[in-house]
Amino acid sequence: MAKYGVLIGSLREHSFSAGVAHGLVKGLPADAEVTYLEIGNLPFYNQDFDADSPASFTEFRAQVAAQDAFIMVTPEYNRGLPAVLKNALDIASRPWGESVWDGKAVLPVSQSISGIGGALANHTLRQTIEFLNMKIMTQPEMYIGNTASLSDDEGNITNEDTKKFLAGVASQFDTFVKNN
Ligand code: FNR
């Protein structure tokens, strides 16, 4: 049984990114332990806090440390990564030498209401998680495009082919996690 942490790079109530994340989670084995990590209430990272971190940072780092693997689903904001997700990555990467991302498996996923599927945000995310020495499942590349047309107004994926695709990739990721 593996423990999965899910991070979503959008705080929007009816987020399509959240819908994609839920679609992926449905493909994990029934005994997988899944935790949606709350990142929207974390203060901005400040290196001055490394010596004496706020409780929210300490708790978040402990939550990250407790997971075996991560599913990260993000929209693209202005051709980059939303600040809320980058902030969470930075917080759990410090203090220097104590990163709790180190060596953990990760599935990076982007989505967009446009056709290019948030590819630039996906690669911005990859740049950081690679530096953090995470074990990235590099294929298939997960750029989910035209998400609005695949989802209902509440952000749930409704397209049957997309549902099957997401569940299949999650199952593949579970195998990757168990073999790495
Ligand atoms: C966007 N969007 C967007 N889309 C894209 O493909 N490339 C981009 O660079 C941007 N930039 C951007 C900036 C900001 C501030 C917003 C709010 C939106 C559109 C984006 O893909 C769309 O709003 C998604 O639905 C956002 O994801 P969630 O919130 O539905 O998960």
Residues whose N, C-alpha, C, O or C-beta is under 5 A from the ligand:
A	BS01	FNR	S10 R12 H14 S15 F16 S17 A18 P75 E76 Y77 N78 R79 Q111 S112 I113 S114 G118
